[in-house]
Amino acid sequence: MPVTLSPVDGAQLDARTDFLAVAAAVYRDDAGWAPASEHVIAARAEDAAAGRIQMHGFVASAGGRPVARAAAIIEPDAVTTDGRPEGWIGLFECVRGEDEAGMGVLGACAQWLRERGREAISAPRVDALVSGLVTSGFDESQVVFTPYNPDYYPDIFAAAGFTTTTRMHAYRFDAATAPHIRVPPRLGAGVRGVRLDDWDGELARLHAFQEAAFGGHVARLSRGLGATDLLARRLVPVLDPDLCLIAEDRHGATVGFLLCLPDAWQSRPKGASPRRARLVSIGVAPTWRGKGAALAMGATLEKRLLDKGFESLEASWILSDNERPRTLVRALGGSATRSCAVYELAD
């Protein structure tokens, strides 16, 4: 059946019923998919309308119905490790059996990016939180701000010429088997939750810490304080300040940061609180690594999750070549659940 491609203005993606209809068709009978994950489309459309990014979508139709979609995204500061301008392809969805349509939208996005000077193309990437294609653990439910897809998507990306550049893994901890985390004595650092009533101060401290701890890391998009503020404000609706932890030394300087989110995307009865959480990131200042600050934040998080009645925690994503945290989560009783990959398109 002939496939037709239709372009979609990036600022209008969240209002285009044909773009939204593809995911609804793919996951119609899939209880593991979180419909709330489509909210990221509105956030990116808002960014495009405000001129913070360039974005352009494509919908493929066959037999008069939308069967595949994707969006090309240009973050102005996105570059590869060797300095080439990088474009992203994200929000990909494709109905089973419509591989030609799926390859068509990926190809259209790639062409759009190259016409605008993007020398490298990375996919799937949506924003600072959501990236990657699930490659194993397809029976696991989607967790807040993580990708989710059927098992045939990796084959479509491979057929379209994409190759894997990064592999990542997720681990689950269950309340019933929660370990006792031992914190070194005389640590010299305290742990507290974030103070939302001191938004500007907390934001400045966390932004400075993040830049110092993670600035220059591979695949990390550098951002200014304004971009950090925007990202943080988008997290507020799902944030529990008790689970967002800061480690400080005796002088009040930030030496560690942990971000854990209640899984607001989890399917649950109306009015019920999430019983699953996601550990998004944990970082420690270089001079404090190996001294127990990470364990102190982990022990605090564990106690607070148990006190609040959470039943499980997913730690995602951990790079496959980052053996130290992988060894640590296994030692603490974490079980591997899902894997995902980020791809690049060959020149």
N, C-alpha and C positions, 0 to 999 in steps of 0.2 A: 504494500500500500504506500503511495507517495507520501513523503514527509515534507511539510512546509515549515519554514522558520519565520517567526515574527519577532522583531526587536521590541524591547520594552524600556522606556526611560527609567533609569535607576531610581529617581525620586518618586516614581509611581508604582514600584514593585508591590508594595503592601496593599495597593488598591486594585490590582489587576486580578480579577477572578480566575483567569486562565492560568496565571502563574501559580496561584495558591491551590488551584484544583489538582495540580500534578501530585503534590504531597498527599492530598486527601485520597487520591486514587491509589497511590502506592501503599499507604498504611491503613486502608479502610478496615482491614480485619486483623491488624497488628496491635495488640494491647500493650506492647513494649514501647511503642512510639509515644512521645509526649507532644500533644498538639501545641502546648505553650512554647515549644522550640521555634515555632514560626514567628514569635514576637521579635526575634533578632532581625527579621526582614524590615520591620517598621523602624528599628533603630538605625539600620544602615541606610534606609530610604531617607530618614531625617538627616543623616550625615551628608548624603548626596545633595539634598535640597539646600543645605546650609553651605555647600561648597567645601566641606572638610575632606571629601573624597570624590573621585569620579567613579560612577558605577553605571553599567548598562547590562540589561538582562535580555535573554532570548528564550522563547517558548517554541517547542516543536510540536506540531499537530499532525495526527494521522487519522484519516477517516472522520475529520471534523471534530476530534476531541484532543485536548492537550495531553501529551504523553511524556514530555521531557522538558526540563528547564535548567538554567544555570545563569549566573551573573558574573560579569567581569568587573573586578574592583581594582582601583588604583589608589593606594595610600601614598601620598606625596613623598614620604621619607623611606619607603620600603626599598631596600637594596639587598643584593646578595652579599656574601662574605667577601667577594672580590670586587665589590663596588658597582656592579651592574644594576640598572633600574629593574625592579621586579614588579610584576603584576600578579594578581591573585584571581583564581576562579573559585567561586563558592556557591552555596545554595543549590547545589546540584540535586536533582531528583529525576528518576526515570522509571516508568512503568515496566514491569517484567515483560520480556519479549520484544521490547522496542529499542534494542541496542543501537540501531542505526540512528534513531532520533537522539539518543543519549550522546553518541559520538558527534552528531551534528551540532548540538548546542555547545559542547566543549570546544569544537573546532571554531565555531563562530565567536566564542569568547576569546579564544587565543588570537584570532585574526584581529579583533577589535583592540586587544591589548598591544599587539605588535605594531599596529598602525599608529599607536600613540607612544611609540618609543620604548616599550617594555621589552628588554632583551632577554629576561628570564621569566618563566611562568611557573608559579607554585599553586598546588591545589590538593584538596579543597581547603581554602582558607577564607574565613568570613570576617573575623575581627580579632581583637587581642585575646579573646577568650575561646572562641570556637574555631577549631581547625582539625583536619584529619578525616580519614575514611576508616571506618571500623573494618578490620580484616579478620578478626576472630572473636568469639564470644557473642555471636549474633542472637543468642537466646536471652542475653541479659537486657534488662530494661534500660531505657535512656535515663541518664542522670543530668541534673541541671547544668547547662552550658557545656554539654559534651555532644559529639556527633553521634548519629545513629543512622544505620542504613541496612538494606537487605544484603544478602551474601553475594549477589551477582554484580554489585557495583565495581569491585576491584577488577573484574574481567573487562568491564566497559572502559575503564581508565587505561588498562593495559592495551586494549585494542585501539584506543585513540592515540597511542604513542607516549603515554606517561610512564615514568619509572620511579621507583621508590627512592626517596632521599632520607627520610627519617622514620624510624619505627618507635612506637611508644606503647606502654602497657599500663593497665589499671589493676589495682589490688583492692580486695574487700576485707574489712574487719567486721566481725560480728560481736554484738554485745555479750552473747552467751560465752564467748571464748576470749574476751578482752584480756590482754596481758597486763601484768603489773609492771609499769615502766619505772625503773629506778633512776633517780636524778642524782648526779654527783653531789656530795656534800660541799659546803663552802663555795657554791657556784659563783656567787657575786653578781647574779642577775635576777631580777624579778619579772614576773609575767602578769600582764593585765589585759583586759578587753579594751577595744577602741572606745573613745568618748565621742559620741555623735554630737554632744552639746559643745564640743570644741572642734567643730568641723575644719575650719581653716588651719588651726594649729596641727591637728592630726594629719591632715592632707599634706602639709608642708613637710612634716617629719617623715611620713611614709614615702613621699615622692623622693626626697633626698636619699633615704635608705635604699629604695629600689634602684635608683640610678647608680649608687655606689656599689651595691651588691651584685646587680645583674647587668649593668650597662656594658654594651659591647658583646654580650653573649650571642652566639649563633641563633638566628631566627627570632631574636627579640627586636621589636620595633621601637626605636627610640621615640619618646614623646615628651612634650613639655608639661608644665604643671597644669595648664588648662585642659589638656587631653586626659591627664590623670584624674582631674576633677570630674570631667564628663563620664569617664568610665566608672568612677566610684559612685556617682549619683545614680547611674543605671543599675548598680548593684543594691542600692539601699532598699528597694521593695522586697528583696529576698534575703537581706542581711540580718543576721542575729549578732549584735555587737559582742555578746558573750563568747562567740565562736571565732571572732576575728581578733587575734592575739598579737600583742607587742611585747618583746623582751627588752628590758632596759638595764643598763649597768647602774652602779651606785650613784652615778652623777646624773641619771635620767636620760642618758644618750641611748638612742634606739640601736640595739645590737641584733635583733631578730624580728621577723614578721611571719605570721601564719594566717592564711585565709582559708576558712572553712565555711561553706554555705549549706544551710538546710536545703534539701532537695524540693524546692517549691514546684518543680515540674512533676513530682511523683503523683501518680493517680491515687486518690484516697477519697473517703467519704466527705461530703460537704461539711465544712466547719472543722474537720480534723487537721491536726498539725502533721507535718512531715515526720516520718520515722526513719528516714534515710538522710544522710548528709554526704557532702563531697569535700574532700581536702583538695583545694585547688592549687595551693602553692605554700612552700615554706622556705625561708631563706635566712641565713645567718651572716653577719658581717665577717669578712675574711679573718680578722684577728680573733674572732670568737669561735671559729670552727673547730670541732673536736673537743670543746670544753664543756659540753652538756647543755648549751642554750636550746638546741633543737629538741633534746629530750625533755627539758623543762616545759617547753611549749606543748610538746606531745602529751605529757602527763596531765597538764592543765586541761587540754582539749578533751582527753579521754574522760576525765572526771566530769566535766561539764556536759558532755554528750550523754553519759550514763545517767547523770542527775536529771536531765531533761527528758529521758525516756527514749532516746534514739536507739534503734535496733541494729543499724549497720552504718558503715562509713566506706565510701569508695575513695581511694587515693588515686587521682589521675590528673595528668599523665606523667609517667616516668620514662625518660629516654632509655632505649634498649642498651645503649653503651654507657649509661651512668650506673655502674655496678654498685657503688656504695649505697645509694638509697634503696636499690633493689634488694641488696643483701639485708639491709636494715628492716624493710617491711616484711620480708620473709621471716626474719628472726623474731619479729613482734607478732607473728601469727597471721600475717596477711596472705590471702589466697589469690592467685592470678585469676582474673575474670575476663577482661577484654584486651584486645590489642588494636592499635590503629596506625595508620601510616599517612605521611604527607608525601606528595608526588611532585615531580617536575616534568615539564614537557621539553623534550630534546629540541635543540635549534633546528 
